[in-house]
Amino acid sequence: MDNKKIAVFNEYINPHTKLSDFIINLTGITQDVVDHGKELNDIKDDFISFYGDLPLVGHYINGFDIKFLIANNLVIKNVATIDTLPLARKLDLENAKLPTVKNFLGINNNSHDSLDDCYTTNALYQFAKENF
C-alpha cells in the first residue's frame, strides 16, 4: 500500500444517556448528535467488515480502546493492534497525548473527535515509519 486513504468508517453511537458538560466541551460532540446516532448493534457487522483482517492502529489502543471493543464484541478474536503511544514517547515531547503530538506534527484538527484523532494517529504512525 502507498499510505493513501482508501475508506473511512465514522459513526456516532447513541449512548442512551445524557452527556456531561465536560464531555461536550472536551469533544465538541453535542447531545443532539449522539441522540440521533445509531445503535451499537446496528453497526457491529459493518465495523468488523471495515477493518477485516487488518491490524487496528490507535493511540493507547491496548490500554483503552481494545478493551471497549472487546467488551462490545466489536473485534474478532486475536485482532492485531499497533499502539502509537510508545511512538509518541520517542518524540521527547512535554507529554505523549494526541493534542501534543498533533501540535508537534503541525496538524490543525479537533482533538478528542474520533475521526480527527484517527487522522492524527495515522500522521504519527506515518511519521514514525519514516523517522524511527
BELBELNOR-V533273 format. One record per pair of residues at least 12 apart in sequence whose C-alpha atoms are under 6 Angstrom apart, sorted by the first residue. I is the first residue (numbers start at 0). GAP is how many residues later the second one is. D is the distance in Angstrom with one decimal. If there is no record, write none. Layout:
BEGIN
I,GAP,D ; I,GAP,D
END
This chain:
BEGIN
11,22,6.0 ; 11,25,4.8 ; 12,21,6.0 ; 12,24,4.6 ; 12,25,4.8 ; 12,26,5.7 ; 12,27,6.0 ; 13,20,4.8 ; 13,21,5.3 ; 13,23,4.6 ; 13,24,5.6 ; 13,25,5.9 ; 26,85,4.9 ; 26,86,5.6 ; 43,30,5.9 ; 54,25,4.5 ; 54,26,5.0 ; 55,25,4.7 ; 56,24,5.7 ; 56,25,4.6 ; 56,26,6.0 ; 57,25,5.3 ; 58,24,5.5 ; 58,25,4.8 ; 58,26,5.2 ; 59,23,5.6 ; 59,25,5.3 ; 60,22,5.5 ; 98,12,5.8
END
